[in-house]
């Protein structure tokens, strides 16, 4: 019976760890939202800018 309790405890601990990691990632994303948005916009502009593709050739 002790082994069953430990096994269930490990599964619960993994779930708690995943929830904590997700919460930390969401908090970091909210903290650096302006910088991440600006970076994403620059990447999208570079990828979908037709003049970048034609200037390369």
Helices and strands as residue ranges (DSSP letters): H 2-31, H 33-47, H 50-56
